[in-house]
Amino acid sequence: MKKSYLFLIFNLFVLNVFSQNITLEEFQKQIAESGLQFEMPVGYKIKEIKENRDLNYSFAIINSEGTMEVRYSIFPMKQMLAEYEKSKNDPNVTMINPNKLYIGIMQSNGLNMTNGKMVNIGDFPTFAVRKEFNADYGGNAFFEFNCEFGKGYKYGQFICLHKENLADVIITFMSNDRNTHSDLMEIPFHSLTFK
């Protein structure tokens, strides 16, 4: 009987290694292991992580006015890549290449944030995502929250970043004003990038 590792897509949302409140320095150290770097945006401070069933996240920040919160979910690939390489030599194991999981992560995240409503995910131009985030892929979606993760906020926009053989990232921008949402995203937009 073949083992199937399709469950990994779903377990990414349950077993995020960075699911406790940590300091800025601890966050920077942990993400560095996945080839990421973070710079605290001006006018932002650390926000306490809230447990929820929709999407675990590693770190959160909020602006001084309390009008924009940003949450960072990091999915390192190192361990999954080792398992994937091992699975290639075992005819009883079928495993998805971890570099392809970001597609499912994005779609699942969109469904989780909206309680099952499909969101329109737009791809960033490849040259732009490489220049601005040093990532191999980037996409985003704007939506209205209908989930525990978004409690206290009406609008959300997530950015998904993927870097081959390193990590997948979801950055969720949260606010209550659709008219100022994009403007509020400008300051923290490039706070997390691949090195």
C-alpha positions in Angstrom: 0.0 0.0 0.0 1.4 3.4 -1.0 1.8 6.1 1.5 0.6 9.4 0.4 2.1 12.7 1.6 -0.7 14.8 0.3 -1.7 15.5 3.9 1.4 17.8 4.1 -0.5 20.6 2.4 -3.1 20.5 5.2 -0.6 19.9 8.0 1.3 23.1 7.1 -1.6 25.0 8.5 -1.6 23.0 11.7 2.1 22.4 12.4 3.8 25.7 12.0 7.0 25.5 14.0 6.9 29.2 14.9 3.6 29.4 16.6 4.6 31.0 19.9 5.2 34.7 20.8 8.8 35.6 20.1 11.0 38.7 20.1 12.1 40.5 17.0 15.6 39.0 17.3 14.2 35.5 17.7 12.0 35.9 14.7 14.9 37.2 12.6 17.1 34.3 13.7 14.4 31.7 12.9 13.6 33.0 9.4 17.3 33.4 8.5 17.5 29.6 8.5 15.0 29.7 5.6 16.8 32.4 3.7 14.6 35.3 4.9 15.2 38.6 6.4 12.9 41.0 8.2 13.2 44.7 9.0 10.7 46.3 11.4 8.9 49.0 9.6 8.9 52.5 11.0 5.8 53.2 13.2 5.1 49.5 13.9 5.4 47.4 17.0 5.1 43.7 17.8 1.6 42.4 18.3 0.7 39.3 20.4 0.0 36.1 18.4 -3.6 34.9 18.7 -4.3 31.2 18.4 -6.8 30.3 15.7 -7.9 27.4 13.6 -7.5 29.0 10.2 -3.8 29.9 9.8 -0.9 29.7 12.2 1.5 32.6 12.0 5.0 33.2 13.4 5.0 36.9 14.0 2.7 39.9 13.9 3.1 43.7 13.9 0.7 46.6 14.1 1.0 50.2 13.3 0.8 52.9 16.1 -2.7 53.9 15.1 -4.0 50.3 15.2 -5.3 50.6 11.6 -3.0 48.0 10.0 -1.9 44.6 11.4 0.5 42.4 9.5 0.9 38.7 10.2 3.7 36.5 8.9 3.4 32.7 8.3 6.6 30.9 7.4 6.7 27.4 5.9 10.4 26.2 5.8 11.1 23.5 3.2 14.4 22.0 4.5 12.8 19.0 6.3 10.2 18.4 3.6 12.9 18.5 0.9 14.9 15.8 2.8 11.8 13.6 3.1 11.0 14.2 -0.6 14.5 13.1 -1.7 14.3 10.1 0.6 10.8 9.2 -0.9 12.2 9.0 -4.5 14.1 5.8 -3.5 11.0 4.2 -2.0 8.5 2.7 -4.4 5.9 2.6 -1.7 6.0 6.3 -1.1 4.4 9.0 -3.2 5.2 12.6 -2.2 4.6 15.9 -3.9 7.6 18.0 -4.6 7.7 20.6 -1.7 8.4 23.3 -4.3 4.9 22.8 -5.7 3.0 23.2 -2.4 2.7 27.0 -2.5 -0.1 26.7 -5.0 -2.2 24.6 -2.6 -1.1 26.8 0.3 -2.4 29.9 -1.4 -5.7 28.4 -2.5 -6.3 26.8 0.9 -5.5 30.1 2.7 -8.0 32.0 0.5 -10.7 29.5 1.3 -9.9 29.6 5.0 -9.9 33.4 5.2 -13.4 33.6 3.6 -15.1 30.6 5.0 -15.0 28.7 1.7 -15.5 31.5 -0.8 -13.1 31.5 -3.7 -10.7 34.4 -3.9 -9.1 35.8 -7.1 -5.4 35.3 -6.7 -3.3 37.5 -9.0 0.3 36.7 -9.9 3.0 39.3 -9.5 5.2 39.8 -12.6 8.2 37.5 -12.2 10.7 40.2 -12.7 9.1 42.4 -10.1 8.8 39.6 -7.4 12.5 38.8 -8.0 13.6 42.4 -7.8 11.4 43.4 -4.8 11.4 40.2 -2.7 14.1 38.0 -4.2 11.5 35.3 -4.6 10.7 32.9 -7.5 7.0 33.4 -7.2 4.6 36.0 -5.7 0.9 36.3 -5.8 -1.8 38.1 -3.8 -5.5 38.3 -3.1 -7.8 40.9 -1.5 -10.9 39.6 0.4 -13.4 40.2 3.2 -12.6 38.1 6.3 -15.1 35.5 7.4 -13.0 33.5 9.9 -11.5 33.4 13.3 -8.1 34.5 12.0 -9.6 37.8 10.8 -11.6 38.6 14.0 -11.6 42.3 14.6 -10.8 43.1 11.0 -13.1 43.4 7.9 -10.6 43.4 5.1 -7.5 41.3 4.4 -4.9 40.9 1.7 -2.4 38.1 1.6 0.8 37.9 -0.3 2.3 34.5 -1.0 6.0 34.3 -1.7 7.9 31.1 -2.8 11.6 30.6 -3.1 12.8 27.3 -4.6 14.2 24.9 -2.0 14.0 27.5 0.9 10.5 28.5 2.0 6.9 29.5 1.3 5.6 32.6 3.0 2.1 34.1 3.6 2.0 37.8 4.7 -1.5 38.9 5.7 -2.3 42.6 5.8 -5.4 43.3 7.9 -7.5 46.5 8.2 -11.1 47.8 8.6 -11.1 50.5 5.8 -11.1 49.4 2.2 -10.3 53.0 1.0 -7.1 53.2 3.0 -6.1 49.5 3.0 -3.6 49.8 0.0 -2.0 53.0 1.4 -1.6 51.4 4.8 0.2 48.4 3.2 2.9 50.6 1.7 5.1 51.0 4.8 5.3 47.3 5.8 5.0 45.9 2.3 8.7 45.0 1.8 9.5 44.3 5.5 10.0 40.5 4.8 12.1 39.4 1.9 14.4 36.6 0.8 18.1 37.3 1.1 
